[in-house]
Amino acid sequence: MARLMWPLAVLATLASGAAFVASTPRSLSVPRVQGVQHVQGVKAAHVQGPAFQTASSPFVGLGVTAAVAAVAVGAATLRRSLVARQLRLAGQDIPRNKQLAYGLICSIFGLGKTTAFKVCIDCDINPYKIVSQLSEDEEFRLAEEIGNYVLENPLRRMYKANCKALLAIKHRRGVRMQKGLPVHFQRSKTNNRNARKLNPSRF
């Protein structure tokens, strides 16, 4: 209910500002054209007097200024509310402005596209729903479902343990991984930049 209060306040302020501006008298004068001269084939018109004369009251733009200020305050309030109510799953903060499935993919190590969509479907939540629009019950179901998976630091430790086990038994994959070479029979004379960069760090 609190989320819906500030848009109503903004709309009320806009309406009052528009009514104030509409009720303020304005005097407009059409510019007077004195004459037309031909200067090198181009018509030049001499205009006397200002094109528009605004009202003499200094409070003409007060309603518009108040409306703009109300919109700014409402946006700041919404931003603070979104930051204060952060969704945290598996020890990671999920971006509030992303779709749920892609927010899980970008934030949690071990959740790919297939698993993220499966989690959303198992929780009976639309995968394309914006994270900030989730209810507390949906967030609770998500946390409970994601707790059934091995993610983040436990998954990293498991991966490193598997790599060390391959090296301990002198397996070809473990030895080549330690040397920074590709392990799936790729060529190693060229085109092994990623393997040289990533494989040694897996230990």
N, C-alpha and C positions, 0 to 999 in steps of 0.2 A: 504493500500500500504506500510505503514511503517513497518508492521509486516513481509513483505516478503523481506525487504532489508538486514537484518542481516544474514539470511541463505545464500543468494547469496554471501555476502562478505566472509562468512566462507568457502564456496565451492571454491571461487576464491583463497583464501589463501592456502587451502589444495592443490589445483592444482599447484600453484607456488612452494610450498614446495616440492611436489613430483618431479616436474621437476628439481628443484635444486639438490635434493638428487640423482636423476638418472644421472645427468650430472657430478657429482663429481667422479673423478677416485678413484677406490679402488683396492688394490693389495691383493689378497688372496693367501695363501700358504697352501698346504695340509700337515698335520702333518706327519713327517717321523718316521716310526717304525724301531727301530734299531735292535731289536731282541725279541724273545719270550722265556721266561723261565717258567719252571714248578715248582711252589712252593706249596707243599702239595696238589698236584692234581689240582691247579688252575692256569690258564694261566695268566701271567702278562706281559704286553707290555710296553716297555720303549719308551717314546715319547720324542723327542727332539724338542725344538723350540716351539714358540706359535702356537696355532691352527689357529688363524686368525690374520692377520696384518691389522689394519685399515689404512685409508689414513692419510697422514701426515698433511693434512689441518685441522686447528682447527674449521672450519666452516661446518663440515660434518652434524651435527645435528641441524643446524640453521633453516632449513626449517621445520623440525618436531616440533621443539620448538615453532616456530611462529604459526604453525597450531594449536597446543594444546592451546596456548594463545588465538588465535582467537575464538576457540570453547568455552573457559571459558568466554570470554567477551560476546559472543553471548548469552550464557545461563544466565548470569547475567542480560543482557539487557531484555531478555524475562521475567525473574522473576520480574524485576522492573515494566515492562509494565503491567503484570497481577495484581500485587499488586495495582498499581496506578488506574487501571480501575476495581474497585470492584463492583460487582452486589449487590445491596441492595434492599430488598423487605420486606415490613411490618416491617421496622425498624431493620432488621437482615441482616448480611452479608452472602451471599451464597458462599460456597466454589467453587473456580474456576476449580478445578481438578475433580469434581464429575459429574456424569450424572445428568441432570436437575431435573428429578422427585425425585431422592434420595437426592439431595442437598436440595430440598424444604422440604422433610420429616425430614431431620436431623436438619434443621435450624429454622423452623417456628413452633411455638406452635399452634396446632389446625389443621394442615395439615397432614392427614394420607396418606396411600398409595393410597386409592381409590380417595380421593379428589385431591391429587397431580397429578395423571395421568389424571383426568378429566380436571384440569386446563390446562395442556399441550395440550390435544386434543382440547379443546375449543379455545386455542390460535393458533391452527394449527402449533404446534411445536413438533418435535420428542421428546418423553419423555427421550430417551436414549442419547440425544445429550449432549456433554460436555459443561458445563456452559461457559467456556472461548471461545467457538466457536460461541456464540450467537451474532447476529447483534444488532445494536441499536434499530431497529424497533421491533425485537422480544422481547427485554427487555422492551420496552414501552408497548407492548401488554400484557406481563406478569404482569407488575405493575398495569395496568388497570383492568385486570381480577381478580387479588388477592385482589384489593380494594373492590370487591363485597362481600368478606367474613369477618366474625368477627373472628379475630385472635389475638394472643399475649395478651397484657395487657387487652384490652376490654373483651376478652373471659375469662381471669382469674377472672376479677371482676364480670362478669356475673355468673360464676360458684360458686364463694363464696357467692354471693347474693342468689342463689338458695339454697345453703346449710343452710344459716342463716334463710331463709324463712321456710324450713322444721323444723328447731329447734324452731322457734317462735311459730309454731302451735302444738308443741309437737308431731310431727310425729315420728313414730317408726324409720324411717331411720335417721332423724336428731338426735334423742337421742342416737342411737347406734353409729352414726358417731362421736358425741361429746365424747363418752366414749372410742373411739378407737376400736370399734368392727366391724366385717363385717356386711353389711346391707342387703345382699341377701340370708339370711337363711343358711349361711355356719356354720359349727361347730365352736365353740369358745373355746372349751377346749384345742385344739391344732390347728396348721396350720393357724394361723391368724397373722402372723408376719407383712405382708404388711399392713394390716388394722390398726394394732396398731401404725405403723410408719407413715402412710400417712393420715389417717382420721382426727386426731386432728389438723393437719396443714392446713386443708381445711377451717378452720374458721379464 
